[in-house]
Amino acid sequence: MQSKSIFFNSTAFLFIFVAILLIATAVHASFSQQSFMKPDEGIAEVIITSDNYVVKDNSCEATCTATIQSGDTNIYVEYKLDDASVEFLDIINVVQRDQTINAYIDSSEIEKINAAIAGSN
């Protein structure tokens, strides 16, 4: 009777171990695939910098949206105000010369955009 109990316990342990191993392998494979995806080779990243950002269009309904203009670049954003400052900012799209571009906007530029939005309200 004792040996049968050990057999069932080891079989259950083995089954649980294999199940955990399969789940871990599947999770690892999905993360690895996401981590090594490369952006399209044909799209160059554009770094956005400006001395002056102008709020071209600004509206607040359920969420606030604005079009920020810097030279020939329009930055479309959603944001939320907390009193007179920007609580959060989400960049929706960046368009340069009527084409959507892959843009990098540095945190110091985000601060300037936040200041332009706060100053326009």
C-alpha positions in Angstrom: 0.0 0.0 0.0 2.8 2.3 0.8 4.6 1.9 -2.5 1.4 2.6 -4.5 1.0 5.9 -2.6 4.6 6.9 -3.5 4.0 6.0 -7.1 0.9 8.2 -7.3 2.6 11.1 -5.5 5.6 10.9 -7.8 3.4 10.7 -10.9 1.4 13.7 -9.7 4.6 15.6 -9.0 5.9 14.7 -12.5 2.7 15.8 -14.2 2.7 19.2 -12.3 6.4 19.7 -13.1 5.9 19.0 -16.8 2.8 21.3 -16.9 4.8 24.2 -15.3 7.7 23.6 -17.7 5.4 23.8 -20.7 3.7 27.0 -19.5 7.1 28.6 -18.7 8.4 27.6 -22.2 5.3 29.2 -23.8 5.6 32.4 -21.8 9.3 32.7 -22.5 8.8 32.2 -26.2 6.1 34.9 -26.4 8.3 37.4 -24.5 11.4 36.5 -26.6 9.4 37.1 -29.8 8.3 40.6 -28.6 11.8 41.5 -27.3 13.5 40.9 -30.6 11.0 42.4 -33.0 12.7 45.0 -35.1 10.9 48.1 -36.5 10.6 48.4 -40.2 14.0 48.9 -41.8 12.6 51.5 -44.2 11.3 53.9 -41.6 13.9 56.2 -40.1 13.4 57.6 -36.6 13.2 61.4 -36.4 14.3 63.2 -33.3 12.0 66.1 -32.5 13.5 69.2 -30.9 12.3 72.8 -30.9 12.9 76.1 -29.0 9.2 76.9 -29.3 6.0 74.7 -29.4 2.7 76.3 -30.3 -0.7 74.9 -29.4 -2.5 75.0 -32.7 -5.8 73.3 -31.6 -7.0 72.4 -28.2 -10.2 70.8 -27.0 -11.4 69.1 -23.8 -14.4 66.8 -23.9 -14.1 63.4 -22.2 -10.3 63.7 -22.8 -8.2 66.6 -23.8 -6.6 66.6 -27.2 -4.3 69.1 -28.8 -2.3 69.7 -31.9 1.2 71.0 -31.1 3.0 72.7 -33.9 6.8 73.1 -34.2 7.9 74.3 -37.6 6.6 71.8 -40.2 5.9 69.2 -37.6 2.5 68.6 -36.0 2.3 66.5 -32.8 -1.1 65.2 -31.9 -1.5 64.5 -28.2 -4.0 63.5 -25.5 -3.5 64.9 -22.1 -5.1 65.5 -18.7 -4.8 68.7 -16.7 -4.3 68.8 -12.9 -5.1 72.4 -12.0 -2.8 74.4 -14.2 -0.2 71.7 -15.0 -0.3 68.6 -17.3 -0.9 65.5 -15.3 -0.2 63.1 -18.2 0.6 63.4 -21.9 0.2 60.7 -24.5 1.5 61.3 -28.0 -0.9 60.0 -30.5 0.8 60.8 -33.8 3.6 62.9 -35.3 3.2 64.3 -38.8 5.8 66.1 -40.8 5.2 67.5 -44.3 1.8 65.6 -44.4 3.4 62.2 -43.6 3.2 60.3 -40.3 6.8 59.8 -39.0 8.5 57.6 -36.5 9.5 60.2 -34.0 11.5 60.3 -30.8 10.6 63.1 -28.4 13.0 63.5 -25.5 11.8 64.1 -21.9 13.0 67.7 -22.0 11.0 68.3 -25.2 7.9 66.7 -23.4 8.4 69.3 -20.6 8.3 72.1 -23.2 5.2 70.7 -24.8 3.6 70.4 -21.3 4.4 74.0 -20.6 2.9 75.1 -24.0 -0.3 73.2 -23.2 -0.5 74.6 -19.6 0.1 78.1 -20.9 -2.7 77.8 -23.5 -5.4 76.9 -20.9 
